[in-house]
């Protein structure tokens, strides 16, 4: 329950989900899983896209053709 409330808080303040209703946000939060990555590759260029990532804390590097294009 605490994780759901925390997830809803983060989603509610994300511009990506700003037009979603509370009911929509709850569905999104329930469909997600909270995971922790520490120095691991989350996904690689060319892999089929099956998920989306919302970074709640920390940062990630984005590389295209081996070159960093964003953080």
N, C-alpha and C positions, 0 to 999 in steps of 0.2 A: 504494500500500500504506500509506504514512504517513497519507494522507487518510482511508482506511478505518479505521485504528486510532484516529485522532483523533475521527472521527465516532462510532465505537463508544463511546469514552470519554464523550462528551457525552450520547449516548442512554442509556447505562447509569445515569447519575446524574440523569436527568430523571424526576420523579415520574410523568409521563404514560406512560413505558415501563417502570416498575418491575416489572411482573409478566411482562415478556417474557423468554423464554429467550435465551441467547447466540445461538442459531441464528436466532431471530426478529429480534433486533437487527441481526445481520449482513445479513439480507434487507432490512430497512428502510434500513440505511445504503447498501447497494448500489443501492437503488431511487432514492435521493436524489441531488440535484446541489447542489454548494456554489456559492453565488452571493454577490456583494457588492452591496449597495445603499448609495448615499451620497446622501441627500437626495432619493431617488426614491420615487414611489408604488409600493408593492408590489402592492396590489390596491385596488379601489374598492368601496364599498357598492353592491350591486345587481348586480355582475358575477357570473357563474356561478362557483361554487367548484370548482376543478379541482386544487388543491394545498393543502398545509399548509406553514407556515413555522416553523422552529425557529431562534430568534435565539441565536447562540453568543456574540456580543459586541455591545455597543452597545444601542440601544433604539429603539423604534418608537412612534409615536403612533397611537391608535385613535380614529377619528372616526365619529360616527353623526349623520346629517343635518347635517353640517358642524361639529358641536360635538365637542370632545375629550372622550372618556369614559374613556380609560385611557392609560397609558404602559407 
